[in-house]
Amino acid sequence: ALYFYAEWMANQGRVITHQDGNQTFEPDYVRALELFRRLVSEFAKGETRFWDQAQQQIKNITDPQLGVGVGNIFLPDSEVQYYLNWRNVKQIDLALYAVELNRDVKLNEKQQNWLQAINTGGLEKIKSWQRDTKDTGNYKPGNETVRLDLKLKPGAYLLEAKAGGKEARELILVTDAALVLKSSGRQALVYVCNALDSSPLANAKVRLVEQ
């Protein structure tokens, strides 16, 4: 009963009645955390099959979480926007680096995430700034869509976010080029063209990585 009540508070929560009479649910993470902690304190491991799950739920509610996303490729001189999501962090440190993908992406057998393989030590830092999340300590996840306050030249850029000991990265591409890759057996056909009129772009520098 404790576990399912706590799970309900974390997912559905309390009923909120609005002025127009409509009702919605609002998760109550503070109450959910209290119930999960009560379960692991009143029962020893092995006395309830929900003990490990409750411990994991406590960790999910209280641990810092951070994510950054970019939903588009942007044409030159267009407005660039990105997405942030977080939990249990009050301030996010952000930095934007100019990246040469053919040069700076260096994968190895242990590195599966190619964005994490980029070493920012020798990169040009275009901008660094901070974002206040207005976190009130109620364990509630937050998210925001943000517009970048500068115009970027054509190229690739690494957007890096850090908070609460967590790090997240995303790629911002500003270009009027498009790339199509077709593979068959041990052959690959790469077509590089103008994104607006589909005309071919000659002498494009392409790097293929196979894993």
C-alpha positions as CSV (number, residue, x, y, z in Angstrom):
1,A,0.0,0.0,0.0
2,L,2.8,2.4,0.8
3,Y,4.6,1.7,-2.5
4,F,1.5,2.1,-4.7
5,Y,0.4,5.2,-2.8
6,A,3.9,6.8,-3.2
7,E,3.9,5.8,-6.9
8,W,0.5,7.4,-7.3
9,M,1.7,10.7,-5.7
10,A,4.8,10.7,-8.0
11,N,2.8,10.1,-11.2
12,Q,-0.7,11.4,-10.8
13,G,-0.6,13.2,-7.4
14,R,-3.1,15.6,-6.0
15,V,-6.3,16.7,-7.6
16,I,-6.3,20.4,-8.4
17,T,-9.6,22.2,-8.9
18,H,-9.5,25.3,-11.1
19,Q,-11.7,28.3,-11.1
20,D,-13.6,27.1,-14.1
21,G,-14.4,23.9,-12.3
22,N,-12.1,21.7,-14.3
23,Q,-9.8,19.3,-12.4
24,T,-6.3,18.2,-13.1
25,F,-3.7,16.1,-11.4
26,E,-0.4,17.5,-10.1
27,P,2.4,15.2,-9.0
28,D,3.5,15.7,-5.4
29,Y,7.1,14.6,-5.3
30,V,7.7,15.7,-1.7
31,R,4.9,13.5,-0.4
32,A,6.0,10.6,-2.7
33,L,9.6,10.8,-1.4
34,E,8.3,10.8,2.2
35,L,6.3,7.6,1.5
36,F,9.1,5.8,-0.3
37,R,11.5,6.7,2.5
38,R,9.0,5.4,5.1
39,L,8.8,2.1,3.2
40,V,12.5,1.5,3.3
41,S,12.8,2.5,6.9
42,E,9.8,0.5,8.2
43,F,10.7,-2.7,6.2
44,A,14.1,-4.4,5.9
45,K,15.3,-5.6,2.5
46,G,13.6,-8.9,1.9
47,E,10.5,-8.1,4.0
48,T,8.8,-6.5,1.0
49,R,9.3,-7.1,-2.7
50,F,9.2,-3.4,-3.3
51,W,12.3,-2.5,-1.2
52,D,14.7,-2.2,-4.1
53,Q,12.1,-0.4,-6.3
54,A,11.5,2.1,-3.5
55,Q,15.2,2.8,-3.2
56,Q,15.4,3.4,-7.0
57,Q,12.4,5.7,-6.8
58,I,14.1,7.7,-4.1
59,K,17.2,8.0,-6.3
60,N,15.1,9.0,-9.3
61,I,13.4,11.8,-7.3
62,T,16.4,13.2,-5.6
63,D,19.3,12.9,-8.0
64,P,20.3,15.8,-10.3
65,Q,19.2,15.3,-13.9
66,L,20.1,17.4,-17.0
67,G,19.5,17.2,-20.7
68,V,19.9,19.5,-23.7
69,G,18.4,19.1,-27.2
70,V,18.4,20.7,-30.6
71,G,15.5,19.8,-32.8
72,N,16.6,21.3,-36.2
73,I,19.4,22.1,-38.5
74,F,19.4,25.9,-39.1
75,L,19.9,27.9,-42.2
76,P,22.5,30.8,-42.0
77,D,21.1,34.0,-40.4
78,S,18.1,32.1,-39.0
79,E,17.1,32.1,-35.3
80,V,18.7,29.2,-33.3
81,Q,16.8,27.6,-30.5
82,Y,17.6,24.7,-28.1
83,Y,15.8,22.8,-25.3
84,L,16.8,22.3,-21.7
85,N,15.4,19.8,-19.2
86,W,16.5,19.4,-15.6
87,R,15.7,18.3,-12.1
88,N,17.2,19.2,-8.7
89,V,19.6,21.8,-10.1
90,K,19.3,25.6,-9.5
91,Q,21.7,26.8,-12.2
92,I,22.9,25.5,-15.5
93,D,26.3,26.5,-17.0
94,L,26.3,26.5,-20.8
95,A,29.0,26.9,-23.3
96,L,29.1,27.0,-27.1
97,Y,32.1,25.8,-29.1
98,A,33.0,26.0,-32.8
99,V,33.7,22.4,-34.0
100,E,35.3,21.0,-37.2
101,L,33.6,17.6,-37.3
102,N,36.1,16.0,-39.6
103,R,39.0,17.0,-37.3
104,D,37.5,17.0,-33.8
105,V,35.4,13.8,-33.7
106,K,37.9,11.0,-32.7
107,L,36.1,7.8,-31.9
108,N,37.6,4.7,-30.4
109,E,36.2,1.3,-29.6
110,K,35.2,2.3,-26.0
111,Q,33.6,5.6,-27.0
112,Q,30.1,5.0,-28.4
113,N,28.8,8.6,-28.0
114,W,30.6,10.6,-30.7
115,L,29.7,14.0,-29.1
116,Q,31.4,12.9,-25.9
117,A,34.5,12.0,-27.9
118,I,35.0,15.7,-28.7
119,N,37.7,17.3,-26.6
120,T,36.7,20.9,-25.9
121,G,40.2,21.8,-24.6
122,G,41.5,23.1,-28.0
123,L,38.2,24.4,-29.3
124,E,37.2,28.1,-29.8
125,K,34.7,29.0,-27.2
126,I,32.1,31.2,-28.9
127,K,30.1,32.0,-25.8
128,S,29.5,30.9,-22.2
129,W,26.5,31.8,-20.0
130,Q,24.3,30.6,-17.1
131,R,20.6,29.8,-16.9
132,D,18.7,30.1,-13.6
133,T,16.2,27.2,-13.3
134,K,14.2,28.8,-10.5
135,D,14.2,25.4,-8.8
136,T,12.4,25.6,-5.4
137,G,13.6,22.3,-4.0
138,N,10.3,20.4,-4.6
139,Y,12.0,17.8,-6.8
140,K,9.8,18.9,-9.8
141,P,11.3,18.4,-13.3
142,G,11.7,21.5,-15.4
143,N,12.0,22.2,-19.1
144,E,12.4,25.3,-21.3
145,T,12.8,26.3,-24.9
146,V,15.5,28.9,-25.3
147,R,16.5,31.1,-28.2
148,L,20.2,31.8,-28.7
149,D,20.9,35.5,-28.5
150,L,23.4,35.6,-31.4
151,K,23.5,34.7,-35.1
152,L,25.9,31.9,-36.0
153,K,28.0,31.7,-39.1
154,P,27.7,28.5,-41.2
155,G,29.4,25.6,-39.4
156,A,29.1,23.1,-36.6
157,Y,28.9,24.0,-32.9
158,L,29.0,22.0,-29.7
159,L,26.5,23.1,-27.1
160,E,27.5,21.9,-23.6
161,A,25.5,22.1,-20.4
162,K,26.7,21.3,-16.9
163,A,24.9,21.3,-13.6
164,G,24.9,19.2,-10.4
165,G,27.8,17.1,-11.5
166,K,26.0,16.2,-14.7
167,E,26.9,17.1,-18.3
168,A,24.9,17.0,-21.5
169,R,25.9,17.9,-25.1
170,E,24.2,18.5,-28.4
171,L,25.2,19.6,-31.9
172,I,24.1,22.8,-33.5
173,L,24.5,22.8,-37.3
174,V,24.2,26.0,-39.3
175,T,24.3,25.3,-43.0
176,D,22.6,25.6,-46.4
177,A,24.0,22.1,-47.4
178,A,22.3,18.7,-47.2
179,L,23.9,15.3,-47.1
180,V,22.4,12.0,-48.3
181,L,24.0,8.7,-47.5
182,K,23.1,5.4,-49.2
183,S,24.9,2.2,-48.3
184,S,24.8,-1.3,-49.8
185,G,27.1,-4.1,-48.8
186,R,30.6,-2.6,-48.5
187,Q,29.8,0.5,-50.7
188,A,28.6,3.9,-49.7
189,L,27.2,6.7,-51.9
190,V,27.4,10.2,-50.4
191,Y,25.5,13.0,-52.1
192,V,26.2,16.6,-50.9
193,C,23.9,19.3,-52.3
194,N,22.4,22.7,-51.6
195,A,19.5,22.4,-49.2
196,L,17.4,25.0,-51.0
197,D,17.7,24.1,-54.6
198,S,19.3,20.6,-54.5
199,S,22.2,21.6,-56.7
200,P,25.4,19.5,-56.2
201,L,28.2,20.9,-54.0
202,A,31.5,19.9,-55.5
203,N,34.7,19.0,-53.6
204,A,32.9,18.4,-50.3
205,K,35.0,17.0,-47.5
206,V,33.4,13.8,-46.2
207,R,34.5,11.5,-43.5
208,L,33.0,8.0,-43.0
209,V,33.1,6.2,-39.7
210,E,32.2,2.5,-39.5
211,Q,31.5,0.6,-36.3
